[in-house]
Each structure stands twice: as C-alpha cells, then as structure tokens.
Amino acid sequence: MSQRFDREPIHEELERVRLDLHQLIEQATAVGLRRATDGTRWTNGQMLWHMVFGYLIVRRLLPGVRLFGRLPDAYSRRFAAALNAGTRPFHVINYLGGCGGALVFRGARLTRLLDRTVNQLHRRLDAESDESLGRQMHFPVRWDPFFADRMTVADVYHYGTQHYDFHRTQLTLEPSNR
C-alpha cells in the first residue's frame, strides 16, 4: 500500500511565497535592489532572481525523480555521484546565472514568471498520484544544503520553498541600523 500524501501544505507554501515575492518587489527600491545581500556575492536583485529560479529548478527536477524512481537505486546513486564530482563548475555557473538572470527577470517580469511557475506546480502537484509522489532518487548533496541523499517527488516540491526561505533571510532590501 502506498503512502498517502497531504498536498495542502505544499499548496499553502507556494501561495505564501507568491504573496511574499509580490510584496518584496512592490516595496523594493532601486537602491535596495543594488545593495549587497548578507553572506553572498549577489545583490538583492540578483538574489530575488535566484530565489525564483529555485522553483524553475523544481520543475526540471521532477521528471528526473519520476524517471530515476522507476529504475534500480544504483542508477541514481551513480548519477548523483557524477554530479557531485562537478560541484565546483556548478557553483560558478550558479553564481553567474544569478548575475545574468537578474538582468532579464526583475520587477513585474519576475513576479509573472513566479506566478506562471507556481500555477504550473499547483496543477502538476494535483495531478500526481500518491505512488508518484513517493518515488525517490539520490541527489548531489554537495550542490545544495537542502538536497538530501535521497529525495522523493514530494520532497522536491517542498525544496523550492526551503531554498526560497533560506535565501529570503539573506536579503538586505531595507538599510541596516548598524
């Protein structure tokens, strides 16, 4: 018998993030968007793009987890090991992607992108069977602190929000009082 998955918490967190990003974009000033984030080399504008990009990644990860979840465990273990071997170039590409993506996706364009992505994730989540949500594969744990050695399809839906919430704490859109 397959596990029964409660989809509602994921739907709720997607909506919370959607509202939060809209508020951040509406309240952000040009100066605030250019300000450095806390603990990264990105600006706030670049970080906002990266936070949304996490949800685009979720959409790309889901088919892989569904596929590898049907294969013997060794396949995804080897795949994750190969990706872990490429951690250094991944981090460089990830950083540069944040810099470049923010040049194209900002303001209303960024919120529209998240809106479309969240809507797609809602529809896809509702269409997932409990069996599908339970499929799992190994992940490259050196790529992201929120990647676990093994993640289910349900875990991947939640990953986007873990990623968003973590980076949300690094934003410095308001001037500090230091």
Buried (B, 14 or more C-beta within 10 A) or exposed (E): EEEEBEBEEBBEBBEEBBEBBBEBBEEBEEEBBEBBBEEBEBBBBBBBBBBBBBBBBBBEBBEBBBEBBEEEEEBBBEBBEEBBEEEEEBEEEBBEBBBEBBEEBBEEEBBEBBEEBBEBBBEBBEEBEEEBBBBBBBBBBBBBEBBBEBBBBBBBBBBBBBBBBBBBEBBBBEEEEE
